[in-house]
Amino acid sequence: MANTDLTALTGDYTIDAAHSTIGFTVRHAMVTNVKGKFNDFSGWLHLDGGDPSASTATIDVKMDSIDTGSEDRDGHLKSADFFKIEEFPTMTFRSTKAEALGDEDYRITGDLTILGTTKPLTIDLEFNGAAKDPFGNERVGFEGKAEIKRSEWGLTWNAALETGGVLISDKIKLNFDISAIRNA
C-alpha cells in the first residue's frame, strides 16, 4: 500500500456493513475475554488524500443488533441494566479531527454517543489499501482500535465476585475492520 496515490482516493465512501465489523472485547469474571459485535450499522467516510486532516467519518450503530454469541447475555445487554435500547436505540460516532501519523497509520478523533452521553473517542487506524472489486466498486479498507471506560458513558452495572473483583471490567477494547465503497 505504500505505492498507493492517496490523492486518487479523495472522495465520499459508504461503509459496506456486509464486509465490515464493529466489535468489542471485555474482561469477564476477571479470567477471560468475551467478544461481541454489532450486526446492524451504517456509516460514511469523506477521504481527502491530499489533506488527510480534512477527512471525516460518521457511524450509526443499531444497539439491538448486539451479538455476543449468547441470546441471554445479549438480552441483558439490551436491557435497562446496560444499553436501554428502547430509550437509546442508536450509538453514534461523529469525527471531529483526522491526523496522518506516517506510513499507513492514521488517527481519527470524534464524539461517541452512548445512552445520550457524548464523550471524545480517539481511534488509531491502519490503512489496509484500496482496490477495485470484481463488481467494479472502488474500495478502501481500514483497521482500527480504541479503548474506553464504559462507566464514562453511564454503563455501570456490575456484580462483585466472591473471590474479589467484579464480573465485568470497566475497560472495553473496541475494534473496527472497515471496508467502504466509493459513492458514484
Disulfide bonds with the S-S distance in Angstrom:
none
